[in-house]
Amino acid sequence: MPPTRKPLVARKPSKTKSRGHARKEKLVGDVRGLVDEYAYAYVFDVVNARSALLKDARVALKSEARFVFGKMSVVRVALGRTPGEAYMDGLDHVASLVRGNTAGLMFTNLAPEEAEARVAQFRSFDFARTGNVAPRTVRVEAGPLAEQPSSMLEQLRGMGVPVVLKKGVVHVERDFNACEEGRKLTSQQARALKAFGVKLAEFRVRLLHRWTKETGDVARLADAGEADAEGGAAAAGASSGEDDEEVDMEEGDE
């Protein structure tokens, strides 16, 4: 006998996919709404990204600028990926720039000189992490570490710090380099620098390119050269993937 075939059952459309599609459509509309509202759009990235510090920058500029960042494939669709798809003149060029490790876009009506000066103010130092490149050599001299309790002795040794205990006080046995300029930090070095209270990682927002609505021109800014030299490795929200759903448009935008 021929094998019995099971009846075909029509599958209902996935609610998850429907919600995802609706969310993407909303994001496209939101991004285009920002294009309509603001005179300038900046492609930016973030050096030594820290969520709290980036949030502070967004809050400080909330009345003057809007930020869009994350995985940017939906944003590229909203802008238009080709001249024929471009929502406005020049946005296809912008779309080609918001990829790879680029953090995102900043929309504003501030004059370029003022916007760029305001963003340049957002600089802060924090402890460097494993893999960060040391901007300078940190030399630790031999002598007592009065701020370190004796209970830290073994931990410091585990960080590669040459320490001994003398009369209950932790001492550095000899001069040594906690890190060397231009070299990536190991996990032990990053922990040692934190133990010594040395902050080497400078957080800052870099404005790379500026789009002007009136002309459709896209200007390359000074920090773009630095970012190109690094290969974009310092950007925040980094992703080379094409996940269309993770785009941060500030609270209340989504």
N, C-alpha and C positions, 0 to 999 in steps of 0.2 A: 504493500500500500504506500502511496506517496505520503511524505511527511505532512503532518497537519500544520498549517500556518496560523500563527497567532493573529488575531484581528489587529489592524492598525489603530492606535489610539492617538487622537489629536492632542498635542501637548499645549497647555495654556502658556501664554507668554510669561516669561520670568518677571516677577514683580521687582526683583533686585535690578535686573537689566533696565526695566522701565524707569525705576527711580534714578538709576545711574544716568540714563539718557536725559531725563528731565533736569537733573542737576547740572549736567554739562551744558545744556541749552541755557540754563539760567546764568551760568558762569560766562558764557559767550555774551549774553545780553548785558551782564554787569560790566564786563571789560569794555564793551562798546559804549556803554553809558559813561564810563570814565573818559573815554576818548572824546565823546561829545562835550563833556563838561569842562575839561582842562585843556590849556593851551600848549602844554609841554609834557612830554613823556621821557623819562630817563631810564636807560638800562643800567642796572647797578649790580654790584656784588658786595659781599661782606668778608672782610679779612678777620680771621680768628673769631668766627661767629659764636655769640653767646645769646641764648634766647632772651634772657632778662634785659640785656643791654640793647638788643634790637627792639624789644618792646618799648623801652624808654625812648628811643629815637622816634618810633612811630607815634607814641603818645604826645611827645613834644611838638610834632609837626601835624597833629591830627586835623587842626583847623585849616591847614595850608597845603597839605599833600595827602595823597592816598597811595598805599603800597600794595602791590600784588606780587606774591612770590610763592615758590614751591616747584612742583613738577609742571612744566610750562606748555605742554602740548595743546591743552585747551586754549591757552592764551594765544598761541600761534594761530589757531583756527579763527579766533575772534579778530585778530589783527588782519589776517589774510596772508597766506604763505606765498602767493605769486602776485605780480602786478594786477592781474585780472581779478583776483580775489580780495585785494587790499580794501579794507573798510574805508580808509582815506589814503591820499597820496603819501607814499613813503613808508607806510606801515608794514609792507612786505619786507622791506629792509630791516625794520625793527624786529619783525618776527624771526628773521634769519639770525639775529644776534642773541635772542633769548633761548638758548639751547645749551646742552651740556651742563656745565657747572654754574651757569649764570644764575644769580639769586632771583632776579625779578625786575619789576618795573615800578617807578615812582611817577605818579601824575601830579602836576601842580600848575597853578596859575601865577606863581611867583616869577618875577623876572629872573633870567638865568643867573646873573651875578649874585642875586640875593639867595636863590635856591641853593646854588653850589656852595656859597659861604656858610649857609645854615647847616647843610649836611656835613661840611668839613669840621664843624665843631664837635661832632659826635665821635669822640676818641676816648678810649679808656683802656687801662692795662689790667690784665688778669694773669693768673698762673698759666704758664705754657703747658701743653699736653704732649703726650708721647707722639713723636713724629713731627712735631713743629720744628722748624729750623731756628736755631739760636741766633738772634740778631747781634749778639755780642758775647764775648768770653766773660764768664763769671769766675773770678779767682777768689778762693777762700783761703785765708791765711791761718797758719797754725796758732792755737791759743784756746782759751776757755770759751765754751758756749753756755753762758750763764742762763740763757733763755730756754735751754733744752734740759728737761728733767733726766735724771739718771735712768729712768725706765725706757728712755728712747735710745739707749746705747745700741742695742742689737738691731733695732729698726734702722738706725742711721748706717750701721755697718752693712745691712742688707741693701742700702741705697748706694753703696760704694764709697761712703764717706769714711776716711781713715780716722777713727775716734778711739780714745781710751778714757778710762775713768780714773781721775786723780782726786783723792780726798772727797769723793762723792760728787765731783763736778765733771761733766763731759768736756773733754778737750779734743780739738783737732790736732792730730799728731804732727802733721806736716802740711805745708802749702799744697793745694791741689786745685785743679780746674773743675768746677761743678759742671760746666759745659763749655764748648768752644764755638766761636762764631762761625756761622755757615754750615754747621753740622746738625743733623737731625738728633733730637733728644731721644734717649732711650727711656723706658719706663722708670728705671732707677734714677736717672738724672732729673726727670720731671718731678718725681716725688721728693728728691733732695732739694730742688729749688723751692718747692712749696714749703718744705720744712724750714728753710732759711728765710722764707718770706719774700723771695725774689720773684717779681712779676715781669715776665718778658713778652707776653702775648698782647699786642696792641689791637684792640677791637676798633674797626672803623668801617664806614660805608664808603665804597668807591663808586662814583658816578662815571660810567664808561662812555655812554653815547647819549646824545640829546636829540629828540625828535621835536620839530616845531610844526604845529598844526597849520599855521598860516601859509607856510611855504612847502611843507612836506619834506623839508631837508632833514637829514640825519647827520649831526656833527659828531666827530670822534673827539673825545676829551682826553686830557693829559693822562689820567689814571688808566686809560685803556692800554697804553704801552706797557705799563707795569703788569697789568693782568695778563696780557699776551705772553710776556716773558715768563710768567709763572705757569702758563698753561691753564689758568683758571682754577688752580688747585686750592686757592684760598676762599672760594666762594661758599656761601651758605646755601642751605636747601639743595645741596648738590645731588644731582641724579642724572645719569646718562640714559635712564630708562624712559619709557613713554607712557607712564601711568597718567591717564587723563584726569584722574579724579582728585588729586591732592594739590589744590591751589588755595593759598591763604590770602583772603582779601580783607583782613581785619574784621573785628567783631561787628556783627550786624550786617555784613555784606552778603553772607551766603544764605 
